[in-house]
Amino acid sequence: MKTYLKNGYIFTEHGFEKRDVFVSGDRLSLSHSHRYDESIDCSGLYIIPGFVDVHVHLREPGFFYKESIKTGTEAAAKGGYTAVCPMPNLNPAPSDMESLRAQLDLIRKDAAVKVFPYGTITRAQSGRGQLSDMEAMKEHVIAFSDDGKGVQSQELMEEAMLKAKAMDKMIVAHCEDESLLTGGYIHEGAYARAHGHKGICSESEWGQVQRDIELCKKTGVQYHVCHISTKETVELIRQAKKDGVRISCETGPHYLVLCDEDLREDGRFKMNPPLRSAEDRAALVEGIQDGTIDMIATDHAPHSAEEKSRGLEKSAFGIVGLETAFPILYTELVKKNVISLEKLIELMAIRPRQVFGIEGGYLKEGQAADLAILDLSKSYTIDPEQFLSKGRSTPFAGWQVQGENTMTFVNGKKVWER
């Protein structure tokens, strides 16, 4: 099957260039051909390497009522993603090959896009006790993470880092010191004080980041920090990079465009880490502008409607994001001249591949045919009832946005079309 994508703007190492591209089997060709099976006019559209989300929750096995490999990856394809990395807070949690195999079987059977799972750092993803069987899983996982839990013991984290370093695998850390949580569920800031809510202090995040940076210096492991949310974390990572630490990080769309001043008494505003202060948000924006923050990941975390209907205090932590990330970021950051479109594509499609060693990147001859085709002129209202994800909880419901994915190819196969 050969598909001719004509008259579009393609994303290369030199930025966007107006030129034709052919999808030939599972590869790209920039050489003109008179033979093709299908021609698609991409006039006014932008052809990019598909987005990569290194932080999603597909909830299967174990929590099928929240999401499945099928529904989660279909939502990813709709959002322009061609690869996702699902976190291991599953049942069973992938702590050894036996528990990982159930997930791998489902991925092979149902995934609409490429899926690179994580293995846990600790047994049963507890953040404590014993390490998982990292050695047995190393060939089948993208990296090791206990996302949803911080590894509470310094000694255990050092042991995990040494093991990962010996296997040339990455540690991907959810940084959260549970001794500092004291029952909090939103940011310890002005909104919490004004409305009588229990707050989560910023140090619960940056304190563990600070600890782990010192361990990285000691062990030499490649280390990635999940969903950073505080100004202190940004500065710690900025300095660590200057010091030569092998460190990278991500933040989420919601942390870049919202803060605790935007909170409502509604479970769709509850996530972990929480929306922080306007000052923290400004530091995160500066972090993506200067390259301190390597990438944007959604932390797509679907729950049932009932689990998200209990207000800020009692709702489950987590929102969905695969189907809203690009339009929100394009509307709020690119259209408002905070960053360029090229920078946004770097954050969502290029840097995740570079840091995590996932094939693809700038469009060129022979590149993997993992593509999204964007219509930047399309304006619409975000309607959760139109989501392909089982999750409907988003703080962006009702927002007017611009920019929509029209088509997604994975390995040269069309997996989504508007």
C-alpha positions as CSV (number, residue, x, y, z in Angstrom):
1,M,0.0,0.0,0.0
2,K,1.4,3.4,-1.1
3,T,-0.3,6.6,0.0
4,Y,0.6,10.0,-1.5
5,L,0.2,12.9,0.9
6,K,0.4,16.0,-1.3
7,N,0.6,19.8,-0.7
8,G,1.1,19.6,3.0
9,Y,3.7,21.1,5.3
10,I,6.0,18.4,6.7
11,F,8.1,18.7,9.9
12,T,11.8,18.2,9.2
13,E,15.0,19.1,11.0
14,H,14.7,22.5,9.4
15,G,11.2,23.1,10.6
16,F,8.1,23.0,8.4
17,E,8.6,22.6,4.6
18,K,6.0,22.5,2.0
19,R,6.5,19.2,0.2
20,D,4.9,15.9,-0.7
21,V,5.5,12.7,1.2
22,F,4.7,9.1,0.4
23,V,3.8,6.4,3.0
24,S,5.2,3.3,1.4
25,G,4.6,0.2,3.6
26,D,5.8,1.1,7.1
27,R,8.3,3.8,5.9
28,L,8.3,7.3,4.5
29,S,9.6,8.4,1.1
30,L,10.2,11.9,0.0
31,S,11.0,10.8,-3.6
32,H,8.3,11.5,-6.1
33,S,6.5,8.4,-7.5
34,H,3.9,8.1,-10.2
35,R,2.5,4.9,-8.7
36,Y,0.4,5.0,-5.5
37,D,-2.8,3.4,-4.3
38,E,-4.3,6.5,-2.6
39,S,-3.8,10.2,-2.9
40,I,-4.7,12.6,0.0
41,D,-4.7,16.4,-0.5
42,C,-3.1,17.9,2.6
43,S,-3.4,21.5,1.4
44,G,-3.2,23.8,4.5
45,L,-2.4,20.8,6.8
46,Y,0.7,20.0,8.8
47,I,2.2,16.6,8.6
48,I,4.2,15.7,11.8
49,P,5.8,12.7,13.4
50,G,3.1,11.3,15.6
51,F,3.1,12.5,19.2
52,V,4.6,10.2,21.9
53,D,3.1,10.2,25.4
54,V,5.5,8.6,27.9
55,H,3.0,8.8,30.8
56,V,-0.5,7.3,30.4
57,H,-2.7,5.0,32.3
58,L,-4.5,2.4,30.2
59,R,-5.9,0.6,33.3
60,E,-5.7,-2.9,31.9
61,P,-5.4,-5.5,33.2
62,G,-7.3,-4.9,36.4
63,F,-9.4,-1.8,35.9
64,F,-11.3,-2.4,32.7
65,Y,-14.2,-0.3,33.9
66,K,-12.0,2.8,33.8
67,E,-10.2,2.2,30.5
68,S,-8.8,-0.6,28.3
69,I,-5.9,-1.0,26.0
70,K,-8.3,-0.7,23.1
71,T,-10.2,2.4,24.2
72,G,-7.1,4.1,25.5
73,T,-5.0,3.6,22.4
74,E,-8.0,4.6,20.2
75,A,-8.2,7.8,22.2
76,A,-4.4,8.2,21.6
77,A,-4.7,7.8,17.9
78,K,-7.5,10.3,17.7
79,G,-5.3,12.8,19.6
80,G,-2.4,12.3,17.2
81,Y,-0.3,10.0,19.3
82,T,1.4,7.0,17.6
83,A,3.1,5.7,20.7
84,V,2.3,5.6,24.4
85,C,4.0,4.3,27.6
86,P,1.5,3.0,30.1
87,M,2.2,3.1,33.8
88,P,2.2,0.0,35.9
89,N,-0.4,0.7,38.5
90,L,-2.4,-2.3,37.4
91,N,-3.7,-5.5,38.8
92,P,-1.5,-7.4,38.7
93,A,1.2,-4.8,38.8
94,P,4.0,-5.8,36.4
95,S,6.6,-6.8,39.0
96,D,7.9,-9.9,37.2
97,M,7.4,-11.6,33.8
98,E,4.3,-13.5,34.9
99,S,2.5,-10.4,35.9
100,L,3.8,-8.4,32.9
101,R,2.7,-11.1,30.4
102,A,-1.0,-10.4,30.9
103,Q,-0.5,-6.8,29.8
104,L,1.8,-7.7,26.9
105,D,-0.9,-10.2,25.6
106,L,-3.6,-7.5,25.7
107,I,-1.3,-5.0,23.9
108,R,-0.6,-7.4,21.1
109,K,-4.3,-8.1,20.7
110,D,-5.9,-4.7,21.1
111,A,-3.5,-1.8,20.7
112,A,-4.3,0.8,18.0
113,V,-0.9,2.5,18.4
114,K,2.6,1.5,19.6
115,V,2.6,0.7,23.3
116,F,5.8,0.5,25.4
117,P,4.9,-0.6,29.0
118,Y,6.8,0.1,32.2
119,G,7.8,-2.4,34.8
120,T,7.5,-1.5,38.5
121,I,10.5,-0.5,40.6
122,T,9.2,-2.3,43.7
123,R,7.2,-5.5,44.3
124,A,3.5,-4.8,43.8
125,Q,4.3,-1.2,43.1
126,S,4.3,-0.4,46.8
127,G,7.1,2.1,46.9
128,R,8.6,0.0,49.7
129,G,9.9,-3.4,50.6
130,Q,11.6,-5.4,47.8
131,L,12.6,-4.5,44.3
132,S,10.7,-6.0,41.4
133,D,12.3,-8.7,39.2
134,M,13.8,-6.0,37.0
135,E,16.3,-8.3,35.3
136,A,13.6,-10.7,34.0
137,M,11.5,-7.8,32.6
138,K,14.3,-5.6,31.1
139,E,13.8,-6.7,27.5
140,H,10.1,-6.2,27.5
141,V,9.7,-2.8,29.2
142,I,10.6,0.8,28.3
143,A,11.8,1.7,31.8
144,F,11.0,1.1,35.5
145,S,8.5,3.3,37.4
146,D,6.3,3.1,40.5
147,D,4.1,5.9,39.2
148,G,1.4,6.7,41.7
149,K,3.9,6.1,44.5
150,G,7.2,7.6,45.3
151,V,9.9,5.2,46.4
152,Q,10.0,6.1,50.1
153,S,13.4,4.7,51.1
154,Q,16.6,6.3,49.9
155,E,18.4,3.0,50.2
156,L,15.8,1.2,48.1
157,M,16.0,3.9,45.4
158,E,19.7,3.7,45.3
159,E,19.6,-0.1,45.0
160,A,17.0,0.3,42.1
161,M,19.2,2.9,40.4
162,L,22.3,0.6,40.5
163,K,20.3,-2.3,39.1
164,A,18.8,-0.1,36.3
165,K,22.3,1.4,35.5
166,A,23.8,-2.1,35.2
167,M,21.0,-3.0,32.7
168,D,21.2,0.4,30.8
169,K,17.5,1.1,31.7
170,M,15.9,4.3,32.9
171,I,14.4,5.0,36.3
172,V,11.2,7.1,35.8
173,A,10.2,8.6,39.2
174,H,6.9,9.7,40.6
175,C,8.4,11.9,43.4
176,E,6.2,12.1,46.5
177,D,7.3,12.0,50.1
178,E,4.3,10.4,51.8
179,S,5.4,11.7,55.2
180,L,4.6,15.2,54.1
181,L,1.1,14.6,52.7
182,T,-0.9,14.9,56.0
183,G,-4.2,14.0,54.2
184,G,-3.9,16.8,51.6
185,Y,-5.6,16.6,48.2
186,I,-5.1,20.0,46.5
187,H,-2.2,22.4,46.5
188,E,-1.4,24.0,49.9
189,G,-2.1,27.5,48.7
190,A,-4.6,30.4,48.6
191,Y,-7.6,28.3,47.3
192,A,-7.1,25.6,50.0
193,R,-7.0,28.2,52.7
194,A,-10.0,30.2,51.4
195,H,-12.2,27.1,51.1
196,G,-11.1,25.0,54.0
197,H,-9.3,22.2,52.1
198,K,-6.3,20.2,53.2
199,G,-3.3,21.1,51.2
200,I,-0.4,19.2,49.6
201,C,2.9,21.0,50.2
202,S,5.4,21.5,47.3
203,E,8.2,19.9,49.3
204,S,6.5,16.6,49.0
205,E,7.5,16.7,45.4
206,W,10.8,18.6,45.2
207,G,12.2,17.0,48.4
208,Q,12.3,13.6,46.7
209,V,13.6,15.1,43.4
210,Q,16.5,16.7,45.4
211,R,17.2,13.3,47.1
212,D,17.2,11.5,43.8
213,I,19.5,13.9,42.1
214,E,22.1,13.2,44.7
215,L,21.6,9.5,44.1
216,C,21.9,10.0,40.3
217,K,25.3,11.7,40.9
218,K,26.3,8.7,42.9
219,T,25.0,6.0,40.6
220,G,25.2,7.5,37.1
221,V,21.7,6.2,36.2
222,Q,19.6,7.7,33.5
223,Y,16.7,9.3,35.5
224,H,13.4,10.9,34.4
225,V,11.0,12.8,36.7
226,C,7.3,12.5,36.1
227,H,4.7,15.3,36.0
228,I,6.7,18.1,37.6
229,S,4.6,20.8,39.1
230,T,6.6,23.1,41.4
231,K,9.0,26.0,40.8
232,E,11.6,24.4,43.1
233,T,11.6,21.2,41.0
234,V,12.2,23.2,37.9
235,E,15.2,24.9,39.5
236,L,16.6,21.7,40.9
237,I,16.5,20.0,37.5
238,R,17.9,23.1,35.7
239,Q,20.9,23.0,38.1
240,A,21.3,19.2,37.8
241,K,21.5,19.5,34.0
242,K,24.2,22.1,34.4
243,D,26.1,19.7,36.7
244,G,26.0,17.0,34.1
245,V,23.4,14.7,35.7
246,R,21.7,12.3,33.3
247,I,18.3,13.7,34.1
248,S,15.1,14.6,32.1
249,C,11.6,15.5,33.0
250,E,8.1,16.1,31.8
251,T,5.1,18.3,32.8
252,G,1.5,18.0,31.9
253,P,-0.7,20.4,29.8
254,H,-2.9,21.2,32.8
255,Y,0.1,22.5,34.8
256,L,1.1,24.8,32.0
257,V,-2.3,26.5,31.5
258,L,-4.0,26.2,34.9
259,C,-3.2,27.0,38.5
260,D,-4.9,26.7,41.9
261,E,-6.7,30.0,41.2
262,D,-8.7,28.1,38.5
263,L,-9.9,25.4,40.9
264,R,-13.6,24.6,41.2
265,E,-15.4,22.4,43.7
266,D,-15.5,19.6,41.2
267,G,-13.6,16.3,40.9
268,R,-12.4,17.1,37.4
269,F,-10.0,19.6,38.9
270,K,-8.3,17.0,41.1
271,M,-5.1,15.4,40.0
272,N,-1.8,14.3,41.6
273,P,0.4,16.3,41.8
274,P,-2.2,19.1,42.2
275,L,-2.6,22.3,40.3
276,R,0.0,24.6,42.0
277,S,0.2,28.4,42.3
278,A,0.4,30.9,39.5
279,E,4.1,31.4,40.4
280,D,4.7,27.6,39.9
281,R,2.9,27.7,36.6
282,A,5.1,30.6,35.4
283,A,8.2,28.6,36.3
284,L,7.0,25.6,34.4
285,V,6.4,27.7,31.3
286,E,9.9,29.2,31.6
287,G,11.1,25.6,31.9
288,I,9.6,24.5,28.6
289,Q,10.9,27.7,27.0
290,D,14.5,27.3,28.1
291,G,14.7,23.5,27.6
292,T,14.8,22.5,31.3
293,I,11.6,20.6,30.8
294,D,12.2,18.0,28.0
295,M,8.7,17.0,27.1
296,I,5.0,17.3,27.7
297,A,3.1,14.1,28.8
298,T,-0.6,14.0,29.6
299,D,-0.7,11.6,32.7
300,H,-4.0,10.4,31.0
301,A,-5.7,8.9,34.1
302,P,-9.3,7.8,33.4
303,H,-11.7,7.0,36.2
304,S,-15.4,6.1,36.2
305,A,-18.0,9.0,36.4
306,E,-18.9,7.9,39.9
307,E,-15.3,8.0,41.1
308,K,-14.9,11.6,39.8
309,S,-18.3,12.8,41.1
310,R,-17.4,13.2,44.8
311,G,-15.9,16.8,44.8
312,L,-12.4,17.9,45.4
313,E,-11.9,16.0,48.7
314,K,-13.3,12.6,47.9
315,S,-12.9,12.1,44.1
316,A,-10.2,9.9,42.7
317,F,-7.0,11.7,41.6
318,G,-6.6,12.0,37.8
319,I,-8.0,13.5,34.6
320,V,-7.9,12.4,31.0
321,G,-5.8,14.1,28.4
322,L,-4.9,12.2,25.2
323,E,-7.7,13.8,23.2
324,T,-7.3,17.4,24.5
325,A,-3.5,17.9,24.8
326,F,-2.6,19.2,21.4
327,P,-5.6,21.6,21.0
328,I,-5.2,23.0,24.5
329,L,-1.5,23.6,24.1
330,Y,-1.8,25.0,20.6
331,T,-4.6,27.4,21.6
332,E,-3.1,28.5,25.0
333,L,0.7,28.4,24.2
334,V,1.3,28.7,20.4
335,K,-1.6,31.0,19.5
336,K,-0.7,33.3,22.5
337,N,3.0,33.4,21.4
338,V,4.3,31.6,24.5
339,I,6.2,29.1,22.4
340,S,6.3,28.3,18.6
341,L,4.5,25.5,16.9
342,E,7.9,23.9,16.1
343,K,8.7,24.0,19.9
344,L,5.4,22.3,20.7
345,I,6.1,19.5,18.2
346,E,9.6,19.1,19.7
347,L,8.0,18.7,23.2
348,M,5.3,16.3,22.2
349,A,6.9,14.2,19.4
350,I,10.7,14.7,19.1
351,R,12.2,14.8,22.7
352,P,10.1,11.9,24.0
353,R,11.6,9.7,21.3
354,Q,15.1,11.0,21.9
355,V,15.1,10.5,25.6
356,F,13.3,7.2,25.7
357,G,15.0,5.7,22.6
358,I,11.8,5.3,20.6
359,E,12.1,5.0,16.8
360,G,11.1,8.0,14.7
361,G,11.4,11.7,14.8
362,Y,11.9,14.4,12.2
363,L,10.3,13.4,8.9
364,K,12.9,12.2,6.4
365,E,13.6,9.5,3.8
366,G,13.2,6.0,5.3
367,Q,11.7,7.2,8.6
368,A,9.1,5.1,10.3
369,A,5.6,6.0,8.9
370,D,4.2,7.1,12.3
371,L,2.4,10.3,11.4
372,A,-0.3,12.7,12.4
373,I,-1.9,15.3,10.1
374,L,-3.0,18.5,11.8
375,D,-5.6,21.0,10.8
376,L,-4.6,24.2,12.6
377,S,-7.6,26.2,11.3
378,K,-10.3,24.0,13.0
379,S,-12.1,25.7,15.9
380,Y,-14.4,23.8,18.2
381,T,-15.6,23.2,21.8
382,I,-14.2,20.4,23.9
383,D,-17.0,18.0,24.6
384,P,-16.1,15.0,26.8
385,E,-19.1,13.1,25.4
386,Q,-17.3,12.8,22.1
387,F,-14.2,11.2,23.7
388,L,-13.1,7.7,22.6
389,S,-11.6,7.2,26.1
390,K,-13.9,5.7,28.7
391,G,-12.8,8.6,31.0
392,R,-14.7,11.9,30.7
393,S,-13.2,13.9,33.5
394,T,-11.3,17.0,32.2
395,P,-11.0,20.5,33.5
396,F,-11.1,21.6,29.9
397,A,-14.7,20.6,29.2
398,G,-16.4,23.5,27.3
399,W,-13.2,25.2,26.4
400,Q,-13.0,26.8,22.9
401,V,-9.9,25.5,21.2
402,Q,-8.2,25.6,17.8
403,G,-6.2,22.8,16.1
404,E,-7.3,19.3,15.5
405,N,-5.7,16.0,14.4
406,T,-7.3,14.8,11.2
407,M,-5.5,11.5,10.5
408,T,-3.0,9.2,12.2
409,F,-0.8,6.6,10.6
410,V,1.1,3.9,12.6
411,N,3.6,1.8,10.8
412,G,2.0,3.2,7.6
413,K,-1.5,2.0,8.5
414,K,-4.2,4.6,8.9
415,V,-5.5,4.1,12.4
416,W,-7.6,7.3,12.8
417,E,-9.4,9.6,10.4
418,R,-11.6,12.6,11.3
